[in-house]
Amino acid sequence: MKNILFVLLICFFGMTISAQGVDMSYYTSEYLRPEGNFTERLEVLEAVKDANLTGIGDFYHMALKYLLVKTPDVSNKMERDANDISARILCQGLGAEKYSAAAPELWQTVQYFDVTFDYNQGLVMQDALNALGQVGATEFVPHIVQRLNDFNTQVISDVESKRRVQRAVVGAIYALEALHDPAGFRPVFFVSTGWYDPAIKAIASTTLPNIVEDPGDIISGIIQDPSTVPGIKYEAWREMLRTNAPNSSKAK
């Protein structure tokens, strides 16, 4: 029964490949072999990456769908490492291709490789979030904002956990920068003033002006919020002064 399911998956995924002028049939058949393992699928993806092919968003999308199907079958560290590297190649490929149709699977990848699971190192989550920004997945802004808000309310002292979380935070920052949605300004601002390492806070600070040109109303809300401590209000005021917002917004 399982072999029949594999054959059906191969047929389905294979039919989704229209390589836009690049013949991907060999890579597709090798990647979808029912008897293939995690290492062998990684070797296929590395060969595709090394070939520097373009216009293959359909292939990357198919391959990510299949990876998500197979991820629950990971049973040891070697398989997990191969699966993680495969996921990173696919997220980076989809981002480079700006393949917007893959947005739902990219968000599913964020969830599958969330750093709340101790075995996830944060790199796949970072790449998946970054790719969401690159493909213009504006419909996922609320989800990214909520995830970043969750990180901002944590205070993590364990060095290893902090390292993993900060990788994911960087992915969320870059996604919100690319998507240019005003909703992304507030959580990124709180990264710049939060519990993170100076390098992460600097990334957030550099990104803020690129999210929204005039954050006056957002910053006013932060300053007027009675739960905001004075130090953060002062940083919000300073942030307002360094923006390119019109003087009328700054005067508020």
N, C-alpha and C positions, 0 to 999 in steps of 0.2 A: 504493500500500500504506500509506503514511504517513497519507494522508487517511482511509483506512478505519479505521486505528487511532485517529485523532482522533475520528471519529464514534462508535466503540465506547466510548471514554473518556467522551465527552459523555453517552451513554446511561447508562453505569454511574454516573457521578458525579451526573447529574441525578436518577436514581432514588433516590439516598441522601438527597436533600433533603426533609425533612419539617419545614417551618419553624415548627412549633408555633404556628400561628395567624397567622404573618406570611407573606405570599405573596412568596417569593424567586425565583419563576420567571424574571422579567425579568433580575435580577442574575446568576442562574445561567447563563442562555443567553448573556448578554454576556461573562461571565467565561470560559466554555468555548468561545467561538468558535474553530474550528480555525485561522482566519487571524489571530487576535488576537496581538498582541505583548506584550512585558513592560510597556511603558508603558500600553497600553490596559487590561491587566488591573489595573494599579495604579489607574487612574482608576476602575474599577468598585469596587474595595475602598475607595477614598477616599470614593466616593459612599455606600457602605454605612455607613462609619464616621460620616460627616456626618449620616446619617439617624437616628443614635442608636437603632437598632433593638435589641431584646432578644429573648431566646429563639431565637436563630439559631445556636446552637452547631453544628447539622448543616451549615449553610452554611459556616461557618468551617473545619470539619473537612474538608469536601469540597475547599474552596479550597486548604487547606494540602497535602492529598494531591496535588492537581494541580500546585501550585507545586513540590513535590519532584520530580515527574516532569519538569517543564520546566527546573529549575535547571541540569542538565548542558548545556543548550543555550545558556547565556549566552556571548556572544562578544565583548562589549566593555564598557567602563566604564558607559555609559549604561544598558545592559540590567542590569548588575550592581546599579547604584544603585536602579533601579526594582524589581528583584527583592528587594533587601534591605529596602526600605521596605514592600513587600508582605508579606514574611515577618514583619516586626515588627507590622504591623496584625493579622495573623492570630494570632500568638502572644498578643498583648495581648487580642484578642477572645476567644480560647479560654480564657484565664485568667479574664477577667471573667465569662464564662459558666460557669466551673468545669466544663468539659466533659471529664470524666474519660476518655471513650472515645478522646480524641485523644492520650493520653499516649505511645503508641508513636511517633506521627508527630512529637510535640514532641521526643522524644529523638533521632529521626532528624534533626530540624532542628538540634539541638545539634551533631551530628556533621558535617552538611553545612556548617555555618557556624562550625566550630571555628577558633579563632584560630591554630592551628598552620599554617593556610594563610594566607600573607601578605596575600592580597587580602581577608580577612575582618576587619572592624573591631571585632568584639566585641559590638556592640549587638544583633544578632540572637541571638547565643548567650546574651547576658544575658537577653533577653526570653523565649527558649525555656526556659531554666532556671527563671526566675521563674514562668513559666506551669506548669511541672511541679509546683511547690509549690502553686500556686493550685488546680490540679485534683486535688490529693491523690494524686499518683502515687507512693505509698510503695514500689511495686515497683522504682522506679528509684533509690532511696536509695543502694544499693551503687555504682551507676554514677556518681552525682553525687559521692559521697565519694571514689571513686578519681580522678575528674577533678580534684577540689580538692587531693587529696594530690599529684598530679602537679605542679600549679602551685606548691604549697608547697615542693617540693624543687628548684625552679628558682631561679636568681638572675639576673634580667634587668636589664641596665644601659642598654640602648638605650631611649631615651625613648618612641619610637613603639610599640615592642613592649610595653613596660611598660604603656602606656596601654591598649592593646587587651586584654592579659591581665587587667588589673585590672577592666575592664568585665565580663568573663566571671566573674571571681571574685565580684563583687558578686551576680551572678545565682545562683551556686551557694550563697552565704551565705543569701540570702533564700529559696531553695528549701528548704534544710535547716531554716531557722527555721520555715517553714510546715508542714513534714512532721513535726516534733517526734519525730524518731527519735534515740535516744541515740548511734547511730553517727555522727551529724553533728556531735557536740560536739567531738571531738578535732581534726578538720581545721579547723573554724572557729576553735578556740583557737589553732592554729598560724598561722592568718592573722593573728590579733590580736597575735602576737609575731614575725611573720615579716618578710620583706624588702620588704613593701608600703609605699606612702605612708601617712602618718599618718591621712588621711581614711578609707582602706580598713580600716586596723587598728581605727579607732574604730567603724566599722560592725560589724565582727566582734565586738568587745568588747560592744557594745550588744545584739547578737543572742544571745549565749551564754546568758543566763538564760532565754530563751524557748524554747530547744531542749529542755532537760530540767531538771526542777525540782531533782533531787538528783544532781549529777554526781560524787559522792564517789568511787565506784569508778573512774570514768574518770580523774579527776585523780590519784588514788592511783597508777594505772598509769603516768601520765606522770611522776610524781615518782620512782617506783621503777625506771623504765626506765634502765638504766646508760648508754644512749646519749644521754640527755637532759642537756644542759649545765646547770650550776648556775643560771645566770641564768633559764633557762626553768622550772626547778623552782621557783624563787622566785616567778615570775609565776603558775605553776599554783597555788601555795599561796595567793597573794593572791586569785586568782580564786575559790578555794574559800571563802575568808572572806566574800566579798561576795555569795555565793549565798544563796538562801532554804532551803538544805538544813538538815535538823535538826542539832542540836549533836552528836549521836552520830556523824554522818558527818564533820563537821568535826574531831571529836576524833581520828579515825583518822590 
